């Protein structure tokens, strides 16, 4: 199979106050979330002028990746489409069809496997193709990369840099929480634990914890925990004075980083007398960009998939019900 384009797919985010409510309505469409809850989340965006960093982060990544592919190949044009905000995926797939793209690879800006971070994106692709019609390109998603050695190395560097700002910190890894019913049908929690363990091993750190953040569901529904703020309280009660928080569940900064960690969790830490240092996300780190190129070469040139840890590289297409939400 020959490929003639790369499609970068992400969550999307508002870029002004007028975008916030329509964006959140897209995110929450089909979900039983009270409007009051949506409006409270909108206030998080209002604190930052209605702008989420995620779109600009993706522009930066695409520009850097384009330079990498131009220099080292394969020279694929890069397209960009989002699930929830402009450029919307269906519009991008339509433009690809107009440009004559027939077979594309897709890089989704999530390292892990779950309904919302993998299967839902496959459904988004299929929906966009259906709306575009028979001329829509074929699109194959690149594999989950949570245990790619370059991904691990990026976060090793970022955690090391954060640790240099403290004396004796407890290491905390964070990821977006999901309902336990969703987690029961996927490898999300296992993959996160392996990623955290691999990073900690490289840094020779035995004292670390995986926690979760940004839960958005009903208080009556169990979600993965512990929550980052609750964990900070536990650490403070145990006499911990410093914590490095590394958001390994995210590849770039967006609202779940700048509000939930840099504002909300940081305020909790400050009230507790805990010095909290947040490690950087992957962003446009050269090794992260190099990793994306390697994922492309796995498909184009059958380059052996690289991984660390005990679970191997998840290659090939997922089963139709992989990560599906069940009752």
N, C-alpha and C positions, 0 to 999 in steps of 0.2 A: 504494500500500500504506500503510495506517495502522498505527501501532505503539502498543501500550498498556502497555509496560513496558521497562525496561532491566535487563539481567542482567550483573552484574560477575562475571567468572570469573577465578580465580587458582589458584595452585599449592597453597596451604594449608600449614599448619605446626602442630606440636604446641604445646600450651599448658600443659604440665605433664609431670612425669617419667613418669607412667603412659601418656602419649600417645606417647612417643618411638618405642618399638619398633613398635607397631601402625602408626604413621605411616610409618616407614621400610619396613615390610613392604608397605604400599600403594604407596609410591614404586617399590619394586624388584620388584613382582609381575611375573612373566613374564620377568625379566632374570636372566641367569646371573651373579649376584654372590655370592661366598662370604659366609657368615654372619659370618665374622670381620671382613670389610670393613664389613658393616653395623654391627657392634658398635663398630668403631673410629669410625665416623661418629656413632654414638649418643653417644659421649663428648664430641663437639663440643657437642651440645645440653645434656649434663649440666653443662657449664661455665656454662651460663646458666639453670640450674634447669629444663631441659627446655622452655623457652619460646622459640619463634622469634618475632621481631618482626612477621612478615608478616601475621598475622591482625589484630592491632591496627592496623597500617598500613592495611589494607584497610577496617577500620571507620572510621578517621579519614577516608580518602578518600571513602567512601560518604556520610558525614555532610556533608563539605564540598561534594561534588558535589550532594547533595540540596538544600543551601541555594542553590547556583548555579542549579539547574533550577527551584526554587520561585520564585526572584527573576526569572529571565530566560527561563524556559521552554526547552523543552517540559516540562510538569509530568508526568513519567513516574514511577511508583513504581519503586524500585530494589530488585532482589533480588540475592542474593550466593550463589554456589556455588563450591566448590573441587574440584580434581581429586583431592586426596589426603587431605584431612582436613575435619572438620566446620567449617562447614556443607557437606556433600557435595553435589555438583552434582545428583545424581539426586533427593535430598530436596528441593532447591530447585525443580527443574523440576516435581516433584509438587505442591508448594505453589502454584506458579504456576498449574497446571492447576486446582487446587481454587478458586483465586481468580478463575478465569475469564479468565486471560490467554490471548489467542489468537496474537498476533504480537509478538515481542520482539526488541530489538536486544541484542547482546552486546558488552561491552567486555572484552577479555582483557588482563590486566596484563602484556603483552609487546609491545614496539614493533617486533619484527623477524619475519622469515619463516624458519622452519625446521620440521622435523618436531615437535620438542618444544614449540616456542613458538607454533605455529599449527595445523598439520594434526592433531596429537594432540588439541588442544582441540576441533576440529571433530568428531573421532571421539568424544570424551567427550560432546559435546552429543548426537550421534546415539545413543549408547548410553543416555544418560539418557532421551531421548525414547522409545526402544524399551521401556525398563523401565516407564515411566509409562503407555505405551499410547496409544490413539487420542486421548485428551483432552489429550495433551501439546501445549504451544504450539509454533508455528513460531518458530525462533530464527535470526537472521542476525548473523553476526560483523561488527563494524566493522573497517575496514581497518587494515593495518600503518601505524604513524604515525612511523616512525623519522626521516622527513625533513619532518615538519610544522614550520613555522616557530616555533610556540610551544614545541614540544618542544626544538628547538635552543636557543631563547632561555633556557629554564629552565636548561639545562646550561651555557650561556655565563655566566649569573649565578653558578651554583654554582662553576664553575672559577675565575671571576674572584675570588670570595671566598676560595677556597683559595689562589690565587696571591698574595693580599695578605698571607698569613702567611709567605711565603718571599721570598728575594731573587733567586735565579737558578735556578729549578727546571726540570727536565725534565718535560714533560707526558706522562702515561701514561694511555691509555684502556683499561679492562678490560671484558670480557664473559665469560659462562660459556662454557667450551670445549665443543665437540661433536666427535664422531668425524669424521675427514676424509671417510669414506665418506658420512656424512650431509651434510656441508657441500658435497660435490660435486653434490648434487641440489637445492640451494636457494640463495637469494641472501643468506643470513645474513652471511657474511664481507664481501661487497660492501656491504651495507647498513650494517654497523658501520663500515666504513672511510669511507663517505660521511658518516655522522653525525659521526665524529671530525673529518674534514676540514672539515665545515661549522662546527663549534664552534671549531676552531683558527683558521679563516679570520676568523671574527667577532672573535676575540681577537688577531688579527695574530701568531699563534704559528706559526713554521715548524718548530720542533724538537719533534716529538711522535711517539708510537708507539702502535699498537694491539696489546695483548697479551691473553692469556686466563687464566682462573683456574678453580678448582673442578672440574677434570677428575675423573671418577670411574670410568673404565673400566679395562680390563686394560692393564698396561704394554706388552703386546705389540701393542696396537691403536693406530695413530697418531691423535692428536687435534690439533685446531688449537692452534698455539703462536705465539710463545713463551709460556711460563708466566710469571706476574707475578714470582714469586720469582727465577726464572732471569734475567729482564730486570733486576731490581734488582741482581743480582750483576754483570751486564754493565755497567750504569751505574756501579757502584762501581769496577769495574776501569778504566773510562774516566775516572775522576776526578770523576764527578758527586757532588755533596754534598746535593742537594735534589731531591725528586720530588713532584709533585702527581699523585695517582691518582684518576681520575674513572671510576666504574663505570657507564658509559653503557649497558651491557647490562641494567641493572636499573632498574626504575621505583621501587622502594622498598627499604628495608633489610630483609634477612632473614639467615638463617644464613650464606649465601655472602658477605655483607657483614661481619657482626659477627665471624665466626670467620675466614674465609679472608683477608679484607683487614685488618680492625681488629686482629686478634690475630696470625694466622700471618704475613702479609706484613709487618706492622708490626714484628714481632720480627726478621724477616730484615733489614729495613732498619736497625733499631737495631744489630744485630750488625755490619753493614757500615759503620756510621757515616754512613748516609744519613738525612737528615730527610725523613720521608714524611708528607705531608698529604693526607688523603682528602677529596675533594669530596663534597658531599651528593647523594643521589638525588632524583628528582623529587618523591616524597612527595605532599604536598598543596599544593604551590606553586600560587598562584592562576592562573598561566598554564597549568599542566598541567591544572587543572580546567577552565579555559576551553577548552582544546584538546579535551577529551572532549566538551564541549557542541557544539563545531564539528563533530566527527565524527558526532554524532547528527544535526545539522542537514543534513549532506550527504545522509543517507538520507531524512529526513522531509521536508525542504523543497527538496531538490535544490540545495543551496548548493554552488557550485563548490569542489572540493577544493583546499586550499592546500598547497603544497609548496615546498621549496627544493632546490637541487641539480639533477642532470641526469637523474634516473631517474623523475621524475613520481610521481603518486599511484596506488597499486595499488588500483583500485576493482573492484567486482563480485565474483562468486564465484570461488574458486580452481578450477583444474582438479582432477579427482578424484585424480590422482597427484602433485599439486604437493607438493614437499618430502618425497615418500615415501622410505622407506629402501629402498635397492636393494642387492643383493649386491656 
